[in-house]
Amino acid sequence: MANRRVLVKRKKSVTNIRKITRTMQLIATARFQAAFNRATATKPYTQKLAELVADISSASDDVDHPLMQTPEATGRSAMLTITSMRGLCGGYNANVLRSAIAHLNEQSEQDITTDISMVGKKGINFFKFLGRDIKQKITDIGDVPKFEQIEPLANALMDQFIKGEISSAYVCYMKFISTGKQVAEVMQLLPLSSETPDTDKEAQKGSNVEYEFSPDPKGLLDELLPATVRVRLFQCFTDAIVSEQVSRMVAMKAATDAAGDMITALTRQYNRARQTHITMELLDIVGGANALE
């Protein structure tokens, strides 16, 4: 027979845990809404900027920009991986790190050394456990990434690329598609492609525009291409944050529901134990009374 005191203590413990997970779920929900608003607000600007660069590149075939050229093979690449600072967000970090490891293995098979920049304590600790070298560890970007924090990272990658120190740059992050779907992705940040990402190709064909350039196309691209790299990297961070909050919200809801189910099961188990104890006491009383007769 289960000890009723033990059951009461377990039920109280699970109830306290349920309160914590419920609170964390509510906090994650509020943070998700704020992060979702930021991510959706920056997406149209990022998309239109990419479309403008694609149109200008196609309208001026003679323009050659170093950010769009693939430099001579240097045998070295760079990858920025975005993970979370905290846990309790389900499989969010595991999926991102799995994609990062797969990309690193693929690069290694091609004899390409990858300089790893890691954002978030979870990713840093995981790579330390694996014994992999991390060139740059970034832990000062919180739940509300600012463009001023992301711009130096993009500038550093562009400087390395233009100087020929690396032949490509990638970002591994969790891409936010919808509330019910997030996908771990390794996006090529450099070299830039003249094609517009994430757009309908038929619609893009039908939107060809003839441009009259002032200043010249090269001058425009000198301004637009670095801005495109910075904005795309910033979009990766906003996507990663909103995906993290969705994952934490779902994980905490699952934990809260599981705690509720456990409380129900413990309550039933306690009631059975109490009923059994009462029945045994009644049997003792009846047995004693019968013995006295």
Beta strands, then each sheet from edge to edge (+ up, - down):
strand 1: 76-82
strand 2: 113-119
strand 3: 136-138
strand 4: 169-178
strand 5: 181-190
sheet 1: 3+ 2+ 1+ 4+ 5-
end
